[in-house]
Structure formats: C-alpha cells, structure tokens
Amino acid sequence: MVSVAIIGAGPAGLVAAKTLLHSSSEGPAPTVTVFEQGTNVGGLWAVESNCNGIINPGMNTNLSKFTVCFSDLAWDSLELQPPANIYPQAWQVNRYLNTYAAKYIPAGVIFLQTYVKVVEYLQTPFDQEKRWKITTITRAGDNWTEREDIFDYLIIASGFFSKARQKPFSCHSTTTENDDCLPTILHSSQYRQLSDLSLTNQPPTMGKILVIGGSHSGGEVASLIAMQMSDARHSPVGSGAQPLDIIHAMPHPLVSIPSFVRTGNENCPTFMQLDSRLYDLSSRPDDPISFNFGFTNAEKRKKLKDTLAMLMSGTAHAQDDNLVVQADRDKFGAPYAVVGDKYVEFVRSGAIKQVLGRITQVEQPLLARLPK
C-alpha cells in the first residue's frame, strides 16, 4: 500500500490528507500520516490553542467566507456563537478547520506536537522506487520520543508565513534618563491592545507611533491602533485620552479597497463582497488568464489606478491621492492595494499620516541608571 507523509496540519495539509483519503477511485486509499508540531490543527489559524500566536484571534479575513472555505464544508453547517459574518474572524476559521478535520480525517492520521527533525531522500542504484525517510520528535508530557519512518511520497504543507520577517534596517541603542522616553518595538503580529505599546503595560499617553511596512499587516495594525485610540477617546467607558499621532511609513503608495464594492449597475446601486468582483470571469478579456510580474511603467500604473478607482467607486474621493501623484513623479512604482474599511477613513481624518519612503535606521533609547 502506498504511504504518504504530510508535514503541517494547516489548511493545505488538511485538504491534502482529506483528498488522498477520500478520492481514490480504484484500489485502496493510501496510508496518510500528518505531522503537526502544534497542539492543534489549523496551522497559523490555530489561534484558540495559542492566543499569542502570529495571528490575532479577532482579525477578520480579507477574503469572504465564500472563498475562505472548502467546497465540501459549508460555513452554515457550523454551530458558531456568534455566527460568522461575510468576513469571518480568525478564531472562527480555527473552528472551521477543526470541524473539517473531525469530519474527514479519522483518528490516528494526525500526530500533534510532532516536530520533523530530518527529511532524507532515499534511492539506491538497485532501487527503482524513490522513498523518503523522515525523522520526527514527538512530545508526550515532559518526554520526547524520536523515531524514523519510511514513506513513498512526501507533501510539504508547512506554509511560509509562520515567521515574522526580520527588520530590514539597522537598530542602534542610545541613552536616555527618562522612563517616559522608552519606546517599545514590536512586530505587528505581537500587537493586541494599546498597552502593548508601553513598557508599563498601560496605554501610552504621549509620543508618536511609527508603523513601518506598506502591505496588509501595516495597514491592518495602523487601522487597529487608530480604532482602539478612538474607542479610548470617545466610548462611554473609555479613558478620554487624546489619541496619539500614527505615522505610517511605506516604500510605495498604499490604497485601501473596501470589503464591499459596487457591482457596476448604475441604475440600481448594489454591492457585493470584493473577492466576488475580483474573481468575476465575465469582466475579464477572453484571453487566457496569465500572471505578469516585473517592473511597472506609466501605462501599467495608469491601468492599475483605473482598476482601483473602479473598485472604489463611491469612495475613491475619500482617499488622499497625493501619494499616488508623488509616486508617479518620483517613480516609486504602482500603488499597493490592501483590503479594509477603516484605513481610508483614518487617513482622511488625519489619524493616520502616510509617509512615502524607506526606513534605513532606527535608534532605540535605553534607560541610563544614574547614581542617586
């Protein structure tokens, strides 16, 4: 019988295991073994077993539940309280993946808390079949067990967003005599609440907040900080503290596309989730679908800006276009699009100030303990 090893029990690993176990048209299904180093299935989405993981449990997906799903498990079949809206939260995706695994993958297939130590490719001159020797380490309580297994096939589904990117700039230390001047430097995946920005575990009351990065994570964390500061300022149970300035530095223009966009029917304004509009084949040319990459030129930038303006119909005027104009003048490249309903409004209100450029160096003050 054919044996298959799968490294990782995230969405890719789970659907690979399910497909191998249930899609065999002739003969017996292969023997499938899934190795997962975490304590639960879901990969990065296993937020309930690791609330301090790389994904915030309350983060909404940037694709709708009609895309963030498998064809053989409907979101409506899950008993979630509260139910998932059009854009589910991370903890709800975690429940979805657990339900999928329980429904389609029998017990004994997934080995949790099992770390893959070594993968070796085996083939001798006299052996026509290629095999894989996998050395794993499994944790059981305080004990660790190492073992070796041989498999006919190997699927690596360990993902590539599991580690935060290292700072692409130098960070030097200087000295200060004031505790209030001590800043906190943390990755966007570590941020949950305003107190995370202070060494005293209290929401900061002075200074400025610098967000570095012009992609989805930068836009999301800047919006989250601005929203939490607005709540602290205006909600009945808030502290009433004045919001701090949020400076968002990015190497290219950033525009925020709303999660719901116009369908294009001018006679009867209607809206649909963004991914349904993006994936609508009827709006594409008849040419074969292809992916182009490389340097952009003025024509490509104009086409991209026209597409973004079409998607942002009704809200395009709300986004300050100065950065896009500056990008064309300074040749920073095409604007980068992220999905979010709050970012553009915080930029328009001035709560988030965009700065176009690259960070080359950061100086981090350290407290000088002077003799009394």
C-alpha positions as CSV (number, residue, x, y, z in Angstrom):
1,M,0.0,0.0,0.0
2,V,1.3,3.5,-0.9
3,S,2.2,5.7,2.1
4,V,2.2,9.5,2.1
5,A,3.6,11.8,4.7
6,I,2.3,15.4,5.1
7,I,4.2,18.0,7.0
8,G,1.8,20.5,8.5
9,A,-1.9,20.4,9.5
10,G,-2.9,23.8,8.3
11,P,-5.5,24.3,5.5
12,A,-3.2,22.9,2.8
13,G,-2.2,19.8,4.9
14,L,-5.8,19.1,5.9
15,V,-7.2,19.3,2.4
16,A,-4.3,17.2,1.0
17,A,-5.0,14.5,3.6
18,K,-8.7,14.5,3.0
19,T,-8.3,14.3,-0.8
20,L,-5.9,11.4,-0.5
21,L,-8.1,9.5,1.9
22,H,-11.4,10.0,0.1
23,S,-10.7,10.4,-3.6
24,S,-9.2,7.0,-4.5
25,S,-11.3,5.8,-7.5
26,E,-9.5,2.4,-7.8
27,G,-7.9,0.3,-5.2
28,P,-7.4,1.1,-1.5
29,A,-6.7,4.6,-0.4
30,P,-3.1,5.4,0.5
31,T,-1.9,5.4,4.1
32,V,-1.7,9.0,5.2
33,T,0.3,10.4,8.1
34,V,0.2,14.1,9.0
35,F,2.9,15.6,11.3
36,E,2.0,18.8,13.1
37,Q,4.3,20.5,15.6
38,G,1.5,22.5,17.2
39,T,-1.0,21.3,19.8
40,N,-4.0,21.6,17.4
41,V,-4.8,21.6,13.7
42,G,-5.1,24.8,11.8
43,G,-1.5,26.0,11.3
44,L,-1.4,29.7,11.7
45,W,-5.2,29.7,12.3
46,A,-4.8,27.6,15.5
47,V,-5.4,30.8,17.5
48,E,-7.5,29.3,20.3
49,S,-4.7,27.0,21.4
50,N,-2.1,29.8,21.1
51,C,-3.7,33.2,21.6
52,N,-0.2,34.8,21.4
53,G,0.5,33.3,18.0
54,I,1.2,35.2,14.8
55,I,-2.5,35.9,14.1
56,N,-4.8,37.9,16.3
57,P,-7.9,35.8,17.1
58,G,-10.2,38.8,16.4
59,M,-8.6,39.5,13.0
60,N,-11.1,39.4,10.0
61,T,-10.1,37.6,6.9
62,N,-9.5,39.7,3.8
63,L,-11.5,37.3,1.6
64,S,-15.1,36.4,2.2
65,K,-16.4,33.1,3.6
66,F,-17.4,32.1,0.1
67,T,-13.7,31.9,-0.8
68,V,-12.3,31.1,2.7
69,C,-13.8,27.6,2.7
70,F,-13.6,24.2,1.2
71,S,-16.3,23.0,-1.3
72,D,-17.4,20.1,0.9
73,L,-18.0,22.0,4.1
74,A,-20.4,25.0,4.3
75,W,-19.9,27.7,6.9
76,D,-23.6,27.5,7.7
77,S,-23.2,23.9,8.9
78,L,-21.0,25.1,11.8
79,E,-22.6,26.0,15.1
80,L,-20.8,29.2,15.9
81,Q,-21.7,31.8,18.5
82,P,-21.7,34.4,17.2
83,P,-22.2,33.1,13.7
84,A,-19.5,34.0,11.1
85,N,-20.3,37.1,9.1
86,I,-19.3,37.6,5.5
87,Y,-15.6,38.1,6.6
88,P,-15.0,35.5,9.4
89,Q,-12.7,36.2,12.3
90,A,-9.6,34.1,12.8
91,W,-11.0,32.1,15.8
92,Q,-14.0,31.2,13.6
93,V,-11.6,30.0,10.8
94,N,-9.9,27.9,13.5
95,R,-13.3,26.3,14.4
96,Y,-14.0,25.7,10.7
97,L,-10.7,23.8,10.2
98,N,-11.2,21.7,13.4
99,T,-14.7,20.8,12.1
100,Y,-13.2,19.9,8.7
101,A,-10.5,17.7,10.3
102,A,-13.0,15.9,12.5
103,K,-15.4,15.2,9.6
104,Y,-13.0,13.9,7.0
105,I,-9.8,12.8,8.7
106,P,-10.0,9.7,11.0
107,A,-8.2,9.4,14.3
108,G,-4.6,8.2,14.2
109,V,-3.8,10.1,11.0
110,I,-2.7,13.4,12.5
111,F,0.2,13.4,15.0
112,L,0.2,16.6,17.1
113,Q,3.2,18.0,18.9
114,T,5.4,16.2,16.4
115,Y,8.4,18.1,15.0
116,V,10.1,16.9,11.8
117,K,13.8,16.9,12.5
118,V,15.3,15.4,9.3
119,V,13.9,14.5,5.8
120,E,16.1,12.2,3.7
121,Y,15.6,11.3,0.1
122,L,16.4,7.6,-0.4
123,Q,17.2,6.0,-3.7
124,T,19.8,3.3,-4.4
125,P,21.1,2.3,-7.8
126,F,19.3,-1.0,-7.5
127,D,16.0,0.5,-6.2
128,Q,13.7,1.9,-8.9
129,E,11.4,3.4,-6.3
130,K,12.1,6.8,-4.6
131,R,11.3,6.9,-0.9
132,W,11.6,9.4,2.0
133,K,13.0,8.7,5.4
134,I,11.5,11.1,8.0
135,T,12.9,11.6,11.5
136,T,10.4,13.1,13.9
137,I,10.4,14.1,17.6
138,T,7.1,13.8,19.5
139,R,6.3,15.4,22.8
140,A,4.3,13.4,25.4
141,G,4.1,15.4,28.6
142,D,7.7,16.1,29.6
143,N,9.1,13.3,27.5
144,W,10.4,13.5,23.9
145,T,10.4,10.4,21.6
146,E,12.4,10.2,18.4
147,R,11.5,7.8,15.6
148,E,12.1,7.2,11.9
149,D,9.6,6.2,9.2
150,I,9.8,5.5,5.5
151,F,7.2,6.9,3.1
152,D,6.6,6.6,-0.6
153,Y,5.6,10.2,-1.1
154,L,6.0,13.5,0.8
155,I,3.9,16.6,0.8
156,I,5.3,19.7,2.5
157,A,2.4,21.9,3.7
158,S,4.2,23.9,6.4
159,G,3.4,27.3,4.9
160,F,5.6,30.3,4.5
161,F,4.0,33.0,6.8
162,S,4.9,31.2,10.0
163,K,7.7,33.5,10.9
164,A,7.8,37.3,11.2
165,R,10.2,39.0,8.8
166,Q,13.3,40.4,10.4
167,K,13.8,44.2,10.4
168,P,15.4,45.2,7.1
169,F,17.1,48.2,8.7
170,S,19.7,48.7,11.5
171,C,18.5,49.4,15.0
172,H,21.0,51.2,17.3
173,S,20.7,52.0,21.0
174,T,21.1,55.4,22.6
175,T,20.8,56.5,26.2
176,T,18.0,58.5,28.0
177,E,17.4,59.5,31.6
178,N,13.6,59.5,31.4
179,D,11.5,56.4,31.7
180,D,8.7,58.1,29.7
181,C,11.1,58.2,26.6
182,L,11.5,54.5,26.4
183,P,9.8,53.2,23.3
184,T,8.6,49.7,22.5
185,I,9.5,48.0,19.3
186,L,7.3,45.0,18.3
187,H,6.2,43.2,15.3
188,S,2.6,43.7,14.0
189,S,1.8,40.1,14.8
190,Q,2.5,40.8,18.5
191,Y,0.1,43.7,18.8
192,R,-3.3,43.1,20.5
193,Q,-4.1,46.2,22.6
194,L,-2.8,49.7,23.3
195,S,-1.0,48.6,26.5
196,D,1.3,46.5,24.2
197,L,2.9,49.8,23.1
198,S,4.2,50.6,26.5
199,L,6.7,49.0,28.8
200,T,4.5,49.8,31.8
201,N,1.6,47.7,30.3
202,Q,-0.5,50.9,30.3
203,P,-1.9,52.7,27.2
204,P,0.7,55.3,26.1
205,T,-0.3,58.9,26.8
206,M,2.4,60.8,24.9
207,G,4.7,60.5,21.9
208,K,4.1,59.2,18.4
209,I,3.5,55.7,16.9
210,L,5.5,54.7,13.9
211,V,4.2,51.8,11.7
212,I,6.7,50.5,9.2
213,G,5.5,48.5,6.2
214,G,3.3,49.2,3.3
215,S,1.5,45.9,3.0
216,H,-1.6,44.2,4.5
217,S,-0.1,43.9,8.0
218,G,1.0,47.5,8.1
219,G,-2.4,48.8,7.0
220,E,-4.2,46.4,9.4
221,V,-2.2,47.3,12.5
222,A,-2.3,51.0,11.8
223,S,-6.1,50.8,11.5
224,L,-6.4,48.7,14.7
225,I,-4.4,51.1,16.7
226,A,-6.3,54.1,15.4
227,M,-9.6,52.4,16.1
228,Q,-8.6,51.5,19.7
229,M,-7.5,55.0,20.3
230,S,-10.8,56.3,19.0
231,D,-12.6,54.0,21.4
232,A,-10.5,55.1,24.3
233,R,-11.2,58.7,23.5
234,H,-15.0,58.6,22.7
235,S,-16.6,55.5,24.1
236,P,-18.6,55.8,27.4
237,V,-16.2,53.5,29.2
238,G,-13.0,54.9,27.6
239,S,-10.3,56.9,29.3
240,G,-10.9,60.0,27.3
241,A,-7.2,60.1,26.4
242,Q,-6.2,62.2,23.4
243,P,-5.2,59.9,20.5
244,L,-1.5,59.9,19.6
245,D,-0.2,60.6,16.1
246,I,0.2,57.4,14.0
247,I,2.9,57.8,11.3
248,H,2.7,55.1,8.6
249,A,5.9,54.7,6.6
250,M,5.8,52.8,3.4
251,P,8.0,52.3,0.3
252,H,5.1,52.7,-2.1
253,P,1.7,54.3,-2.3
254,L,-1.0,52.4,-0.3
255,V,-4.7,52.5,-1.1
256,S,-7.4,50.7,0.8
257,I,-10.1,48.9,-1.0
258,P,-13.4,48.4,0.9
259,S,-14.6,44.9,1.6
260,F,-17.8,45.5,-0.2
261,V,-17.8,47.2,-3.7
262,R,-20.3,48.3,-6.2
263,T,-21.4,45.7,-8.7
264,G,-21.3,48.1,-11.7
265,N,-25.1,48.5,-12.1
266,E,-25.6,52.3,-12.2
267,N,-29.4,52.0,-12.5
268,C,-29.8,50.1,-9.2
269,P,-26.8,50.6,-6.8
270,T,-26.0,47.2,-5.3
271,F,-22.9,45.8,-3.5
272,M,-21.1,42.6,-3.3
273,Q,-18.1,41.2,-1.4
274,L,-14.8,42.3,-3.0
275,D,-13.4,38.8,-4.0
276,S,-16.6,38.0,-6.0
277,R,-16.0,41.1,-8.0
278,L,-12.3,40.4,-8.5
279,Y,-12.9,36.8,-9.5
280,D,-15.7,37.6,-11.9
281,L,-14.5,36.0,-15.2
282,S,-17.2,37.8,-17.2
283,S,-15.4,41.1,-16.6
284,R,-12.1,39.7,-17.9
285,P,-11.0,39.6,-21.5
286,D,-11.3,36.4,-23.5
287,D,-7.5,35.9,-23.5
288,P,-6.1,33.1,-21.4
289,I,-5.6,34.0,-17.7
290,S,-2.0,34.8,-17.0
291,F,0.1,36.3,-14.3
292,N,2.6,39.1,-15.2
293,F,5.3,40.3,-13.0
294,G,8.3,42.6,-13.2
295,F,8.9,46.4,-13.4
296,T,5.9,48.7,-14.0
297,N,5.7,51.5,-16.4
298,A,3.4,54.5,-16.7
299,E,0.9,52.6,-18.8
300,K,0.6,49.8,-16.3
301,R,0.4,52.2,-13.3
302,K,-2.4,54.1,-15.0
303,K,-4.3,50.8,-15.7
304,L,-3.9,49.7,-12.1
305,K,-5.1,53.1,-10.8
306,D,-8.1,52.9,-13.1
307,T,-8.9,49.4,-11.8
308,L,-8.6,50.6,-8.2
309,A,-10.8,53.6,-8.9
310,M,-13.4,51.3,-10.4
311,L,-13.4,49.1,-7.3
312,M,-13.5,52.1,-5.0
313,S,-16.4,53.7,-6.9
314,G,-18.2,55.9,-4.4
315,T,-15.2,56.1,-2.0
316,A,-12.3,56.9,-4.3
317,H,-12.6,60.6,-3.5
318,A,-12.2,59.8,0.2
319,Q,-8.6,58.6,-0.3
320,D,-6.0,61.3,-0.5
321,D,-4.4,60.9,-3.9
322,N,-1.3,62.9,-3.2
323,L,0.9,59.9,-2.6
324,V,-0.1,58.3,-5.9
325,V,0.7,61.6,-7.7
326,Q,4.0,61.8,-5.8
327,A,4.7,58.2,-6.7
328,D,4.3,58.9,-10.4
329,R,6.6,61.9,-10.1
330,D,9.3,60.2,-8.0
331,K,8.9,56.8,-9.8
332,F,8.1,54.9,-6.6
333,G,6.1,52.4,-8.6
334,A,2.5,51.4,-8.8
335,P,0.2,51.8,-5.7
336,Y,-0.2,48.8,-3.5
337,A,-3.8,47.8,-2.6
338,V,-5.0,46.3,0.7
339,V,-8.4,45.3,1.9
340,G,-10.0,47.3,4.7
341,D,-12.9,49.5,5.5
342,K,-11.3,51.7,8.2
343,Y,-7.9,52.6,6.9
344,V,-9.0,55.1,4.3
345,E,-11.2,57.0,6.8
346,F,-8.5,57.3,9.3
347,V,-6.1,58.6,6.6
348,R,-8.8,61.1,5.6
349,S,-9.4,62.3,9.1
350,G,-5.6,62.7,9.8
351,A,-5.5,60.0,12.5
352,I,-3.0,58.1,10.3
353,K,-0.4,60.1,8.4
354,Q,1.2,58.4,5.4
355,V,4.9,58.9,4.7
356,L,6.3,57.6,1.4
357,G,9.9,56.3,1.8
358,R,12.1,53.6,3.3
359,I,13.4,53.4,6.8
360,T,17.2,53.0,6.9
361,Q,18.0,53.2,10.6
362,V,16.2,53.3,13.9
363,E,17.7,54.5,17.2
364,Q,16.2,52.8,20.3
365,P,16.8,54.7,23.6
366,L,17.9,52.7,26.6
367,L,17.4,54.0,30.2
368,A,20.6,55.3,31.9
369,R,20.6,54.3,35.5
370,L,22.4,57.3,37.2
371,P,23.7,57.1,40.7
372,K,21.4,58.7,43.3
